[in-house]
Amino acid sequence: MTFMPMETDDLSENDATACVPVADEATGEIRLLSERCSTCIFRPGNPFRATMPERIRSMIADAVADEGHVTCHSTLPGSAPAGVEPAICRGFADTYGDRSLALRFGDALGLIRKVPPPS
């Protein structure tokens, strides 16, 4: 089974999107953060919530409407430390995971691989 990557937003000032895979090509396992990263947009007091509230609401609404997911911004290429692969945001999974096809299928098939957030 192949999961198509979702369009995600790296929350940069230029509002550019990136299409990044959160599933391992060889195994089909879907990477999900084991816990929220230190700058998770779902954490109370996160600065992105104050500076980009409409963009965050729109990104989440789009992901929910598409039965998609939000990729953790700290795991996106260009933002993540070397060796860190893109993974689904834990805050999104905790709040909207039941609406994500990747998370529902991955869970049903035992293909969810929890990975630690980047430090």
Biopython code that builds the backbone (N, CA, C, O; Angstrom):
import numpy as np
from Bio.PDB.StructureBuilder import StructureBuilder

atoms = [
    (1, "MET", "N", (0.848, -1.176, 0.000)),
    (1, "MET", "CA", (0.000, 0.000, 0.000)),
    (1, "MET", "C", (0.888, 1.231, 0.000)),
    (1, "MET", "O", (1.858, 1.304, 0.754)),
    (2, "THR", "N", (0.561, 2.186, -0.833)),
    (2, "THR", "CA", (1.320, 3.422, -0.922)),
    (2, "THR", "C", (0.464, 4.569, -0.440)),
    (2, "THR", "O", (-0.704, 4.675, -0.815)),
    (3, "PHE", "N", (1.028, 5.424, 0.382)),
    (3, "PHE", "CA", (0.329, 6.612, 0.844)),
    (3, "PHE", "C", (0.919, 7.809, 0.126)),
    (3, "PHE", "O", (2.135, 7.993, 0.100)),
    (4, "MET", "N", (0.063, 8.610, -0.450)),
    (4, "MET", "CA", (0.524, 9.805, -1.147)),
    (4, "MET", "C", (0.858, 10.877, -0.122)),
    (4, "MET", "O", (0.116, 11.055, 0.845)),
    (5, "PRO", "N", (1.949, 11.589, -0.311)),
    (5, "PRO", "CA", (2.288, 12.666, 0.621)),
    (5, "PRO", "C", (1.265, 13.788, 0.524)),
    (5, "PRO", "O", (0.687, 14.032, -0.535)),
    (6, "MET", "N", (1.055, 14.455, 1.631)),
    (6, "MET", "CA", (0.135, 15.580, 1.687)),
    (6, "MET", "C", (0.901, 16.875, 1.523)),
    (6, "MET", "O", (2.080, 16.946, 1.870)),
    (7, "GLU", "N", (0.252, 17.899, 0.999)),
    (7, "GLU", "CA", (0.862, 19.218, 0.989)),
    (7, "GLU", "C", (0.888, 19.722, 2.415)),
    (7, "GLU", "O", (-0.115, 19.645, 3.124)),
    (8, "THR", "N", (2.005, 20.224, 2.829)),
    (8, "THR", "CA", (2.138, 20.740, 4.183)),
    (8, "THR", "C", (2.760, 22.113, 4.136)),
    (8, "THR", "O", (3.274, 22.534, 3.099)),
    (9, "ASP", "N", (2.719, 22.792, 5.222)),
    (9, "ASP", "CA", (3.257, 24.142, 5.282)),
    (9, "ASP", "C", (4.379, 24.162, 6.300)),
    (9, "ASP", "O", (4.242, 23.646, 7.409)),
    (10, "ASP", "N", (5.481, 24.759, 5.913)),
    (10, "ASP", "CA", (6.612, 24.796, 6.834)),
    (10, "ASP", "C", (6.549, 26.017, 7.744)),
    (10, "ASP", "O", (7.501, 26.292, 8.475)),
    (11, "LEU", "N", (5.439, 26.754, 7.709)),
    (11, "LEU", "CA", (5.224, 27.916, 8.560)),
    (11, "LEU", "C", (6.291, 28.984, 8.376)),
    (11, "LEU", "O", (6.576, 29.754, 9.293)),
    (12, "SER", "N", (6.871, 29.027, 7.197)),
    (12, "SER", "CA", (7.857, 30.071, 6.936)),
    (12, "SER", "C", (7.139, 31.365, 6.567)),
    (12, "SER", "O", (5.950, 31.364, 6.248)),
    (13, "GLU", "N", (7.870, 32.446, 6.616)),
    (13, "GLU", "CA", (7.277, 33.742, 6.315)),
    (13, "GLU", "C", (6.768, 33.835, 4.882)),
    (13, "GLU", "O", (5.812, 34.562, 4.609)),
    (14, "ASN", "N", (7.391, 33.113, 3.976)),
    (14, "ASN", "CA", (6.942, 33.190, 2.587)),
    (14, "ASN", "C", (5.782, 32.247, 2.305)),
    (14, "ASN", "O", (5.286, 32.190, 1.179)),
    (15, "ASP", "N", (5.347, 31.510, 3.317)),
    (15, "ASP", "CA", (4.156, 30.661, 3.224)),
    (15, "ASP", "C", (4.270, 29.609, 2.125)),
    (15, "ASP", "O", (3.258, 29.189, 1.564)),
    (16, "ALA", "N", (5.509, 29.174, 1.807)),
    (16, "ALA", "CA", (5.710, 28.156, 0.787)),
    (16, "ALA", "C", (5.257, 26.799, 1.299)),
    (16, "ALA", "O", (5.386, 26.505, 2.488)),
    (17, "THR", "N", (4.727, 25.970, 0.405)),
    (17, "THR", "CA", (4.320, 24.622, 0.780)),
    (17, "THR", "C", (5.343, 23.623, 0.273)),
    (17, "THR", "O", (6.109, 23.903, -0.650)),
    (18, "ALA", "N", (5.339, 22.464, 0.888)),
    (18, "ALA", "CA", (6.238, 21.386, 0.489)),
    (18, "ALA", "C", (5.446, 20.096, 0.472)),
    (18, "ALA", "O", (4.613, 19.866, 1.349)),
    (19, "CYS", "N", (5.693, 19.263, -0.503)),
    (19, "CYS", "CA", (5.047, 17.969, -0.580)),
    (19, "CYS", "C", (6.073, 16.954, -0.099)),
    (19, "CYS", "O", (7.034, 16.644, -0.802)),
    (20, "VAL", "N", (5.860, 16.445, 1.096)),
    (20, "VAL", "CA", (6.854, 15.556, 1.690)),
    (20, "VAL", "C", (6.204, 14.250, 2.140)),
    (20, "VAL", "O", (5.098, 14.261, 2.680)),
    (21, "PRO", "N", (6.877, 13.138, 1.923)),
    (21, "PRO", "CA", (6.328, 11.850, 2.352)),
    (21, "PRO", "C", (6.543, 11.619, 3.847)),
    (21, "PRO", "O", (7.601, 11.940, 4.389)),
    (22, "VAL", "N", (5.537, 11.064, 4.500)),
    (22, "VAL", "CA", (5.672, 10.678, 5.908)),
    (22, "VAL", "C", (5.667, 9.160, 6.044)),
    (22, "VAL", "O", (5.712, 8.630, 7.154)),
    (23, "ALA", "N", (5.613, 8.463, 4.912)),
    (23, "ALA", "CA", (5.647, 7.001, 4.924)),
    (23, "ALA", "C", (6.985, 6.530, 4.376)),
    (23, "ALA", "O", (7.510, 7.094, 3.416)),
    (24, "ASP", "N", (7.526, 5.496, 4.992)),
    (24, "ASP", "CA", (8.761, 4.888, 4.533)),
    (24, "ASP", "C", (8.477, 4.135, 3.231)),
    (24, "ASP", "O", (7.587, 3.285, 3.194)),
    (25, "GLU", "N", (9.207, 4.432, 2.183)),
    (25, "GLU", "CA", (8.972, 3.795, 0.886)),
    (25, "GLU", "C", (9.152, 2.283, 0.923)),
    (25, "GLU", "O", (8.418, 1.555, 0.256)),
    (26, "ALA", "N", (10.107, 1.813, 1.686)),
    (26, "ALA", "CA", (10.412, 0.379, 1.706)),
    (26, "ALA", "C", (9.404, -0.426, 2.527)),
    (26, "ALA", "O", (9.021, -1.527, 2.130)),
    (27, "THR", "N", (8.975, 0.118, 3.667)),
    (27, "THR", "CA", (8.126, -0.658, 4.573)),
    (27, "THR", "C", (6.665, -0.219, 4.581)),
    (27, "THR", "O", (5.791, -0.977, 5.002)),
    (28, "GLY", "N", (6.398, 0.992, 4.120)),
    (28, "GLY", "CA", (5.038, 1.527, 4.185)),
    (28, "GLY", "C", (4.679, 2.095, 5.546)),
    (28, "GLY", "O", (3.576, 2.607, 5.739)),
    (29, "GLU", "N", (5.620, 2.003, 6.504)),
    (29, "GLU", "CA", (5.343, 2.535, 7.840)),
    (29, "GLU", "C", (5.180, 4.050, 7.786)),
    (29, "GLU", "O", (5.904, 4.748, 7.076)),
    (30, "ILE", "N", (4.220, 4.533, 8.548)),
    (30, "ILE", "CA", (3.924, 5.958, 8.598)),
    (30, "ILE", "C", (4.548, 6.529, 9.861)),
    (30, "ILE", "O", (4.272, 6.080, 10.973)),
    (31, "ARG", "N", (5.401, 7.535, 9.660)),
    (31, "ARG", "CA", (6.073, 8.151, 10.800)),
    (31, "ARG", "C", (5.137, 9.135, 11.498)),
    (31, "ARG", "O", (4.542, 10.006, 10.865)),
    (32, "LEU", "N", (5.020, 8.976, 12.812)),
    (32, "LEU", "CA", (4.213, 9.839, 13.671)),
    (32, "LEU", "C", (5.080, 10.211, 14.859)),
    (32, "LEU", "O", (5.685, 9.342, 15.486)),
    (33, "LEU", "N", (5.143, 11.501, 15.170)),
    (33, "LEU", "CA", (5.934, 11.876, 16.341)),
    (33, "LEU", "C", (5.370, 11.199, 17.587)),
    (33, "LEU", "O", (4.154, 11.110, 17.761)),
    (34, "SER", "N", (6.258, 10.727, 18.443)),
    (34, "SER", "CA", (5.848, 10.050, 19.677)),
    (34, "SER", "C", (5.304, 11.031, 20.698)),
    (34, "SER", "O", (4.551, 10.649, 21.594)),
    (35, "GLU", "N", (5.683, 12.295, 20.565)),
    (35, "GLU", "CA", (5.179, 13.364, 21.425)),
    (35, "GLU", "C", (5.284, 14.672, 20.647)),
    (35, "GLU", "O", (5.932, 14.734, 19.602)),
    (36, "ARG", "N", (4.651, 15.698, 21.159)),
    (36, "ARG", "CA", (4.690, 16.991, 20.481)),
    (36, "ARG", "C", (6.093, 17.579, 20.533)),
    (36, "ARG", "O", (6.793, 17.469, 21.539)),
    (37, "CYS", "N", (6.493, 18.209, 19.421)),
    (37, "CYS", "CA", (7.797, 18.866, 19.415)),
    (37, "CYS", "C", (7.726, 20.100, 20.316)),
    (37, "CYS", "O", (6.638, 20.520, 20.712)),
    (38, "SER", "N", (8.850, 20.661, 20.628)),
    (38, "SER", "CA", (8.889, 21.787, 21.571)),
    (38, "SER", "C", (8.205, 23.035, 21.023)),
    (38, "SER", "O", (7.825, 23.916, 21.794)),
    (39, "THR", "N", (8.042, 23.122, 19.708)),
    (39, "THR", "CA", (7.390, 24.289, 19.117)),
    (39, "THR", "C", (6.104, 23.917, 18.391)),
    (39, "THR", "O", (5.718, 24.578, 17.427)),
    (40, "CYS", "N", (5.450, 22.876, 18.843)),
    (40, "CYS", "CA", (4.223, 22.381, 18.209)),
    (40, "CYS", "C", (3.166, 23.489, 18.135)),
    (40, "CYS", "O", (2.939, 24.206, 19.109)),
    (41, "ILE", "N", (2.532, 23.617, 16.981)),
    (41, "ILE", "CA", (1.489, 24.626, 16.816)),
    (41, "ILE", "C", (0.268, 24.324, 17.680)),
    (41, "ILE", "O", (-0.604, 25.181, 17.830)),
    (42, "PHE", "N", (0.191, 23.141, 18.240)),
    (42, "PHE", "CA", (-0.921, 22.783, 19.118)),
    (42, "PHE", "C", (-0.610, 23.034, 20.599)),
    (42, "PHE", "O", (-1.462, 22.809, 21.459)),
    (43, "ARG", "N", (0.591, 23.492, 20.890)),
    (43, "ARG", "CA", (0.946, 23.825, 22.274)),
    (43, "ARG", "C", (0.395, 25.203, 22.627)),
    (43, "ARG", "O", (0.540, 26.146, 21.849)),
    (44, "PRO", "N", (-0.236, 25.328, 23.793)),
    (44, "PRO", "CA", (-0.679, 26.663, 24.226)),
    (44, "PRO", "C", (0.518, 27.602, 24.321)),
    (44, "PRO", "O", (1.593, 27.209, 24.774)),
    (45, "GLY", "N", (0.324, 28.823, 23.897)),
    (45, "GLY", "CA", (1.393, 29.811, 23.969)),
    (45, "GLY", "C", (2.383, 29.763, 22.831)),
    (45, "GLY", "O", (3.334, 30.545, 22.818)),
    (46, "ASN", "N", (2.194, 28.860, 21.863)),
    (46, "ASN", "CA", (3.111, 28.781, 20.733)),
    (46, "ASN", "C", (3.083, 30.099, 19.976)),
    (46, "ASN", "O", (2.004, 30.605, 19.668)),
    (47, "PRO", "N", (4.256, 30.673, 19.666)),
    (47, "PRO", "CA", (4.287, 31.977, 18.991)),
    (47, "PRO", "C", (3.615, 31.986, 17.615)),
    (47, "PRO", "O", (3.094, 33.021, 17.201)),
    (48, "PHE", "N", (3.615, 30.857, 16.899)),
    (48, "PHE", "CA", (2.951, 30.811, 15.599)),
    (48, "PHE", "C", (1.457, 31.063, 15.733)),
    (48, "PHE", "O", (0.842, 31.639, 14.835)),
    (49, "ARG", "N", (0.863, 30.634, 16.852)),
    (49, "ARG", "CA", (-0.574, 30.834, 17.055)),
    (49, "ARG", "C", (-0.906, 32.316, 17.128)),
    (49, "ARG", "O", (-1.996, 32.728, 16.730)),
    (50, "ALA", "N", (0.015, 33.114, 17.627)),
    (50, "ALA", "CA", (-0.214, 34.557, 17.732)),
    (50, "ALA", "C", (0.126, 35.284, 16.440)),
    (50, "ALA", "O", (-0.554, 36.241, 16.070)),
    (51, "THR", "N", (1.178, 34.838, 15.749)),
    (51, "THR", "CA", (1.631, 35.566, 14.563)),
    (51, "THR", "C", (0.980, 35.087, 13.271)),
    (51, "THR", "O", (0.927, 35.833, 12.293)),
    (52, "MET", "N", (0.484, 33.854, 13.256)),
    (52, "MET", "CA", (-0.086, 33.286, 12.030)),
    (52, "MET", "C", (-1.390, 32.532, 12.300)),
    (52, "MET", "O", (-1.562, 31.431, 11.776)),
    (53, "PRO", "N", (-2.302, 33.071, 13.087)),
    (53, "PRO", "CA", (-3.483, 32.295, 13.471)),
    (53, "PRO", "C", (-4.352, 31.871, 12.295)),
    (53, "PRO", "O", (-4.852, 30.746, 12.279)),
    (54, "GLU", "N", (-4.543, 32.739, 11.317)),
    (54, "GLU", "CA", (-5.381, 32.390, 10.164)),
    (54, "GLU", "C", (-4.735, 31.298, 9.328)),
    (54, "GLU", "O", (-5.420, 30.388, 8.862)),
    (55, "ARG", "N", (-3.416, 31.377, 9.132)),
    (55, "ARG", "CA", (-2.713, 30.365, 8.340)),
    (55, "ARG", "C", (-2.791, 29.008, 9.023)),
    (55, "ARG", "O", (-2.991, 27.989, 8.362)),
    (56, "ILE", "N", (-2.637, 28.988, 10.323)),
    (56, "ILE", "CA", (-2.710, 27.720, 11.056)),
    (56, "ILE", "C", (-4.122, 27.142, 10.969)),
    (56, "ILE", "O", (-4.291, 25.952, 10.702)),
    (57, "ARG", "N", (-5.136, 27.983, 11.195)),
    (57, "ARG", "CA", (-6.518, 27.500, 11.091)),
    (57, "ARG", "C", (-6.805, 26.957, 9.700)),
    (57, "ARG", "O", (-7.445, 25.915, 9.559)),
    (58, "SER", "N", (-6.337, 27.655, 8.675)),
    (58, "SER", "CA", (-6.566, 27.231, 7.302)),
    (58, "SER", "C", (-5.862, 25.906, 7.000)),
    (58, "SER", "O", (-6.442, 25.020, 6.373)),
    (59, "MET", "N", (-4.617, 25.777, 7.444)),
    (59, "MET", "CA", (-3.852, 24.559, 7.211)),
    (59, "MET", "C", (-4.538, 23.359, 7.878)),
    (59, "MET", "O", (-4.647, 22.289, 7.280)),
    (60, "ILE", "N", (-4.991, 23.544, 9.097)),
    (60, "ILE", "CA", (-5.660, 22.462, 9.819)),
    (60, "ILE", "C", (-6.994, 22.133, 9.160)),
    (60, "ILE", "O", (-7.321, 20.961, 8.970)),
    (61, "ALA", "N", (-7.763, 23.157, 8.812)),
    (61, "ALA", "CA", (-9.060, 22.936, 8.165)),
    (61, "ALA", "C", (-8.891, 22.188, 6.839)),
    (61, "ALA", "O", (-9.665, 21.282, 6.530)),
    (62, "ASP", "N", (-7.881, 22.569, 6.062)),
    (62, "ASP", "CA", (-7.623, 21.883, 4.790)),
    (62, "ASP", "C", (-7.261, 20.422, 5.023)),
    (62, "ASP", "O", (-7.754, 19.539, 4.321)),
    (63, "ALA", "N", (-6.408, 20.167, 5.998)),
    (63, "ALA", "CA", (-5.999, 18.779, 6.291)),
    (63, "ALA", "C", (-7.197, 17.941, 6.732)),
    (63, "ALA", "O", (-7.355, 16.801, 6.296)),
    (64, "VAL", "N", (-8.027, 18.498, 7.585)),
    (64, "VAL", "CA", (-9.216, 17.777, 8.058)),
    (64, "VAL", "C", (-10.176, 17.532, 6.894)),
    (64, "VAL", "O", (-10.674, 16.418, 6.731)),
    (65, "ALA", "N", (-10.439, 18.555, 6.087)),
    (65, "ALA", "CA", (-11.370, 18.425, 4.962)),
    (65, "ALA", "C", (-10.892, 17.386, 3.949)),
    (65, "ALA", "O", (-11.707, 16.693, 3.339)),
    (66, "ASP", "N", (-9.584, 17.276, 3.769)),
    (66, "ASP", "CA", (-9.011, 16.327, 2.814)),
    (66, "ASP", "C", (-8.740, 14.948, 3.416)),
    (66, "ASP", "O", (-8.221, 14.064, 2.734)),
    (67, "GLU", "N", (-9.090, 14.761, 4.693)),
    (67, "GLU", "CA", (-8.764, 13.540, 5.438)),
    (67, "GLU", "C", (-7.257, 13.286, 5.404)),
    (67, "GLU", "O", (-6.795, 12.148, 5.330)),
    (68, "GLY", "N", (-6.513, 14.387, 5.462)),
    (68, "GLY", "CA", (-5.060, 14.315, 5.404)),
    (68, "GLY", "C", (-4.432, 14.434, 6.772)),
    (68, "GLY", "O", (-4.926, 13.875, 7.751)),
    (69, "HIS", "N", (-3.341, 15.166, 6.829)),
    (69, "HIS", "CA", (-2.611, 15.341, 8.082)),
    (69, "HIS", "C", (-1.742, 16.584, 7.973)),
    (69, "HIS", "O", (-1.588, 17.160, 6.896)),
    (70, "VAL", "N", (-1.190, 16.979, 9.079)),
    (70, "VAL", "CA", (-0.226, 18.062, 9.123)),
    (70, "VAL", "C", (1.123, 17.434, 9.438)),
    (70, "VAL", "O", (1.258, 16.678, 10.401)),
    (71, "THR", "N", (2.104, 17.747, 8.633)),
    (71, "THR", "CA", (3.450, 17.268, 8.898)),
    (71, "THR", "C", (4.105, 18.221, 9.880)),
    (71, "THR", "O", (4.014, 19.439, 9.725)),
    (72, "CYS", "N", (4.764, 17.673, 10.888)),
    (72, "CYS", "CA", (5.439, 18.508, 11.889)),
    (72, "CYS", "C", (6.437, 19.411, 11.188)),
    (72, "CYS", "O", (7.288, 18.947, 10.430)),
    (73, "HIS", "N", (6.322, 20.712, 11.450)),
    (73, "HIS", "CA", (7.210, 21.688, 10.810)),
    (73, "HIS", "C", (8.671, 21.462, 11.162)),
    (73, "HIS", "O", (9.552, 21.807, 10.374)),
    (74, "SER", "N", (8.945, 20.894, 12.321)),
    (74, "SER", "CA", (10.343, 20.688, 12.706)),
    (74, "SER", "C", (10.943, 19.429, 12.085)),
    (74, "SER", "O", (12.114, 19.120, 12.309)),
    (75, "THR", "N", (10.127, 18.690, 11.290)),
    (75, "THR", "CA", (10.653, 17.525, 10.576)),
    (75, "THR", "C", (10.721, 17.752, 9.073)),
    (75, "THR", "O", (11.107, 16.855, 8.324)),
    (76, "LEU", "N", (10.349, 18.942, 8.633)),
    (76, "LEU", "CA", (10.374, 19.227, 7.201)),
    (76, "LEU", "C", (11.803, 19.418, 6.695)),
    (76, "LEU", "O", (12.644, 19.969, 7.407)),
    (77, "PRO", "N", (12.082, 18.967, 5.473)),
    (77, "PRO", "CA", (13.400, 19.201, 4.886)),
    (77, "PRO", "C", (13.718, 20.693, 4.892)),
    (77, "PRO", "O", (12.869, 21.526, 4.575)),
    (78, "GLY", "N", (14.931, 21.006, 5.250)),
    (78, "GLY", "CA", (15.339, 22.391, 5.343)),
    (78, "GLY", "C", (15.171, 22.967, 6.739)),
    (78, "GLY", "O", (15.813, 23.958, 7.088)),
    (79, "SER", "N", (14.310, 22.349, 7.537)),
    (79, "SER", "CA", (14.107, 22.780, 8.922)),
    (79, "SER", "C", (14.627, 21.740, 9.907)),
    (79, "SER", "O", (15.070, 22.072, 11.007)),
    (80, "ALA", "N", (14.567, 20.491, 9.497)),
    (80, "ALA", "CA", (14.934, 19.385, 10.383)),
    (80, "ALA", "C", (16.448, 19.181, 10.437)),
    (80, "ALA", "O", (17.153, 19.447, 9.464)),
    (81, "PRO", "N", (16.938, 18.707, 11.579)),
    (81, "PRO", "CA", (18.354, 18.331, 11.662)),
    (81, "PRO", "C", (18.650, 17.165, 10.709)),
    (81, "PRO", "O", (17.741, 16.431, 10.319)),
    (82, "ALA", "N", (19.896, 17.003, 10.347)),
    (82, "ALA", "CA", (20.303, 15.915, 9.455)),
    (82, "ALA", "C", (19.819, 14.575, 10.005)),
    (82, "ALA", "O", (19.917, 14.305, 11.202)),
    (83, "GLY", "N", (19.302, 13.753, 9.117)),
    (83, "GLY", "CA", (18.854, 12.418, 9.483)),
    (83, "GLY", "C", (17.422, 12.327, 9.978)),
    (83, "GLY", "O", (16.911, 11.224, 10.170)),
    (84, "VAL", "N", (16.764, 13.456, 10.190)),
    (84, "VAL", "CA", (15.374, 13.450, 10.656)),
    (84, "VAL", "C", (14.460, 13.414, 9.437)),
    (84, "VAL", "O", (14.583, 14.238, 8.531)),
    (85, "GLU", "N", (13.550, 12.457, 9.428)),
    (85, "GLU", "CA", (12.622, 12.316, 8.316)),
    (85, "GLU", "C", (11.275, 12.932, 8.676)),
    (85, "GLU", "O", (10.907, 12.959, 9.851)),
    (86, "PRO", "N", (10.538, 13.425, 7.692)),
    (86, "PRO", "CA", (9.233, 14.020, 7.956)),
    (86, "PRO", "C", (8.299, 13.048, 8.680)),
    (86, "PRO", "O", (8.291, 11.846, 8.412)),
    (87, "ALA", "N", (7.519, 13.601, 9.597)),
    (87, "ALA", "CA", (6.589, 12.806, 10.395)),
    (87, "ALA", "C", (5.320, 13.610, 10.648)),
    (87, "ALA", "O", (5.336, 14.841, 10.629)),
    (88, "ILE", "N", (4.242, 12.910, 10.880)),
    (88, "ILE", "CA", (2.974, 13.569, 11.184)),
    (88, "ILE", "C", (3.067, 14.237, 12.548)),
    (88, "ILE", "O", (3.602, 13.676, 13.504)),
    (89, "CYS", "N", (2.534, 15.447, 12.610)),
    (89, "CYS", "CA", (2.508, 16.235, 13.840)),
    (89, "CYS", "C", (1.715, 15.498, 14.927)),
    (89, "CYS", "O", (0.585, 15.068, 14.697)),
    (90, "ARG", "N", (2.317, 15.359, 16.101)),
    (90, "ARG", "CA", (1.648, 14.682, 17.211)),
    (90, "ARG", "C", (0.431, 15.470, 17.697)),
    (90, "ARG", "O", (-0.596, 14.884, 18.037)),
    (91, "GLY", "N", (0.549, 16.789, 17.727)),
    (91, "GLY", "CA", (-0.582, 17.604, 18.144)),
    (91, "GLY", "C", (-1.772, 17.418, 17.222)),
    (91, "GLY", "O", (-2.911, 17.334, 17.681)),
    (92, "PHE", "N", (-1.510, 17.353, 15.913)),
    (92, "PHE", "CA", (-2.589, 17.105, 14.956)),
    (92, "PHE", "C", (-3.178, 15.722, 15.187)),
    (92, "PHE", "O", (-4.399, 15.567, 15.219)),
    (93, "ALA", "N", (-2.329, 14.720, 15.348)),
    (93, "ALA", "CA", (-2.807, 13.349, 15.552)),
    (93, "ALA", "C", (-3.650, 13.241, 16.818)),
    (93, "ALA", "O", (-4.683, 12.572, 16.818)),
    (94, "ASP", "N", (-3.221, 13.887, 17.885)),
    (94, "ASP", "CA", (-3.970, 13.833, 19.141)),
    (94, "ASP", "C", (-5.329, 14.505, 19.015)),
    (94, "ASP", "O", (-6.292, 14.080, 19.653)),
    (95, "THR", "N", (-5.413, 15.541, 18.207)),
    (95, "THR", "CA", (-6.639, 16.317, 18.093)),
    (95, "THR", "C", (-7.545, 15.845, 16.961)),
    (95, "THR", "O", (-8.763, 15.783, 17.127)),
    (96, "TYR", "N", (-6.963, 15.516, 15.820)),
    (96, "TYR", "CA", (-7.744, 15.187, 14.625)),
    (96, "TYR", "C", (-7.386, 13.844, 13.997)),
    (96, "TYR", "O", (-7.802, 13.574, 12.870)),
    (97, "GLY", "N", (-6.643, 13.010, 14.676)),
    (97, "GLY", "CA", (-6.160, 11.757, 14.099)),
    (97, "GLY", "C", (-7.237, 10.844, 13.559)),
    (97, "GLY", "O", (-6.999, 10.099, 12.608)),
    (98, "ASP", "N", (-8.422, 10.889, 14.153)),
    (98, "ASP", "CA", (-9.503, 10.037, 13.677)),
    (98, "ASP", "C", (-10.037, 10.476, 12.312)),
    (98, "ASP", "O", (-10.827, 9.764, 11.692)),
    (99, "ARG", "N", (-9.608, 11.642, 11.852)),
    (99, "ARG", "CA", (-10.054, 12.161, 10.555)),
    (99, "ARG", "C", (-8.994, 12.005, 9.468)),
    (99, "ARG", "O", (-9.218, 12.416, 8.330)),
    (100, "SER", "N", (-7.860, 11.425, 9.796)),
    (100, "SER", "CA", (-6.749, 11.281, 8.861)),
    (100, "SER", "C", (-6.720, 9.866, 8.282)),
    (100, "SER", "O", (-6.612, 8.887, 9.020)),
    (101, "LEU", "N", (-6.818, 9.770, 6.948)),
    (101, "LEU", "CA", (-6.748, 8.451, 6.315)),
    (101, "LEU", "C", (-5.432, 7.745, 6.610)),
    (101, "LEU", "O", (-5.423, 6.552, 6.913)),
    (102, "ALA", "N", (-4.334, 8.465, 6.526)),
    (102, "ALA", "CA", (-3.027, 7.843, 6.771)),
    (102, "ALA", "C", (-2.964, 7.260, 8.172)),
    (102, "ALA", "O", (-2.466, 6.149, 8.359)),
    (103, "LEU", "N", (-3.462, 7.994, 9.156)),
    (103, "LEU", "CA", (-3.414, 7.492, 10.533)),
    (103, "LEU", "C", (-4.411, 6.349, 10.753)),
    (103, "LEU", "O", (-4.102, 5.390, 11.460)),
    (104, "ARG", "N", (-5.586, 6.442, 10.163)),
    (104, "ARG", "CA", (-6.568, 5.351, 10.335)),
    (104, "ARG", "C", (-6.082, 4.070, 9.669)),
    (104, "ARG", "O", (-6.111, 3.000, 10.277)),
    (105, "PHE", "N", (-5.633, 4.179, 8.414)),
    (105, "PHE", "CA", (-5.129, 2.991, 7.715)),
    (105, "PHE", "C", (-3.871, 2.463, 8.379)),
    (105, "PHE", "O", (-3.728, 1.258, 8.588)),
    (106, "GLY", "N", (-2.967, 3.361, 8.707)),
    (106, "GLY", "CA", (-1.731, 2.937, 9.358)),
    (106, "GLY", "C", (-1.988, 2.205, 10.658)),
    (106, "GLY", "O", (-1.348, 1.195, 10.950)),
    (107, "ASP", "N", (-2.929, 2.718, 11.439)),
    (107, "ASP", "CA", (-3.275, 2.072, 12.703)),
    (107, "ASP", "C", (-3.921, 0.707, 12.452)),
    (107, "ASP", "O", (-3.571, -0.277, 13.104)),
    (108, "ALA", "N", (-4.856, 0.648, 11.516)),
    (108, "ALA", "CA", (-5.546, -0.610, 11.218)),
    (108, "ALA", "C", (-4.585, -1.687, 10.709)),
    (108, "ALA", "O", (-4.777, -2.872, 10.977)),
    (109, "LEU", "N", (-3.558, -1.271, 9.978)),
    (109, "LEU", "CA", (-2.612, -2.225, 9.399)),
    (109, "LEU", "C", (-1.347, -2.408, 10.232)),
    (109, "LEU", "O", (-0.445, -3.148, 9.839)),
    (110, "GLY", "N", (-1.279, -1.740, 11.375)),
    (110, "GLY", "CA", (-0.088, -1.852, 12.222)),
    (110, "GLY", "C", (1.134, -1.208, 11.600)),
    (110, "GLY", "O", (2.254, -1.681, 11.797)),
    (111, "LEU", "N", (0.929, -0.124, 10.845)),
    (111, "LEU", "CA", (2.033, 0.511, 10.136)),
    (111, "LEU", "C", (2.435, 1.874, 10.707)),
    (111, "LEU", "O", (3.136, 2.638, 10.042)),
    (112, "ILE", "N", (2.006, 2.182, 11.913)),
    (112, "ILE", "CA", (2.403, 3.443, 12.534)),
    (112, "ILE", "C", (3.739, 3.230, 13.245)),
    (112, "ILE", "O", (3.871, 2.337, 14.082)),
    (113, "ARG", "N", (4.718, 4.052, 12.907)),
    (113, "ARG", "CA", (6.011, 4.009, 13.603)),
    (113, "ARG", "C", (6.186, 5.331, 14.330)),
    (113, "ARG", "O", (6.313, 6.385, 13.706)),
    (114, "LYS", "N", (6.193, 5.264, 15.651)),
    (114, "LYS", "CA", (6.362, 6.472, 16.454)),
    (114, "LYS", "C", (7.843, 6.828, 16.522)),
    (114, "LYS", "O", (8.689, 5.996, 16.850)),
    (115, "VAL", "N", (8.124, 8.073, 16.207)),
    (115, "VAL", "CA", (9.506, 8.551, 16.202)),
    (115, "VAL", "C", (9.621, 9.744, 17.141)),
    (115, "VAL", "O", (8.668, 10.512, 17.273)),
    (116, "PRO", "N", (10.758, 9.915, 17.789)),
    (116, "PRO", "CA", (10.909, 11.051, 18.699)),
    (116, "PRO", "C", (11.002, 12.365, 17.920)),
    (116, "PRO", "O", (11.496, 12.396, 16.793)),
    (117, "PRO", "N", (10.523, 13.443, 18.534)),
    (117, "PRO", "CA", (10.658, 14.740, 17.859)),
    (117, "PRO", "C", (12.121, 15.151, 17.812)),
    (117, "PRO", "O", (12.915, 14.735, 18.656)),
    (118, "PRO", "N", (12.476, 15.960, 16.834)),
    (118, "PRO", "CA", (13.861, 16.443, 16.788)),
    (118, "PRO", "C", (14.174, 17.292, 18.018)),
    (118, "PRO", "O", (13.301, 17.965, 18.565)),
    (119, "SER", "N", (15.417, 17.248, 18.434)),
    (119, "SER", "CA", (15.784, 18.055, 19.608)),
    (119, "SER", "C", (16.304, 19.403, 19.196)),
    (119, "SER", "O", (16.661, 20.215, 20.050)),
]
sb = StructureBuilder()
sb.init_structure("model")
sb.init_model(0)
sb.init_chain("A")
sb.init_seg("    ")
for serial, (resi, resn, name, xyz) in enumerate(atoms, 1):
    if name == "N":
        sb.init_residue(resn, " ", resi, " ")
    sb.init_atom(name, np.array(xyz, "f"), 0.0, 1.0, " ", f" {name:<3s}", serial, name[0])
structure = sb.get_structure()
